[in-house]
Amino acid sequence: MSISYYDFKNLPIQSQCELVLSEGRVISEISKDGLKFVLYELSSFSVEIVYKTINNKIEGLSVFQNKGTL
């Protein structure tokens, strides 16, 4: 599935999470201070989801546009 950065940002947070978990590709993962930070690649942008490791609940979500190198 291909979705633009702007269309993704306009989705409700629950739909964003579902799309990332079903369609995203894990790029990086790190744990620190009881949190797990997972970076996913989706279409032409990236999404970071922060999980609380004790209960694996989502604590936050950030979306980043992928910029090409000049």
PyMOL commands that set and color helices and strands:
alter all, ss='L'
color gray80, all
select helices_A, chain A and resi 5-9+13-23
alter helices_A, ss='H'
color red, helices_A
select strands_A, chain A and resi 25-32+35-42+45-52+57-65
alter strands_A, ss='S'
color yellow, strands_A
deselect
rebuild
show_as cartoon
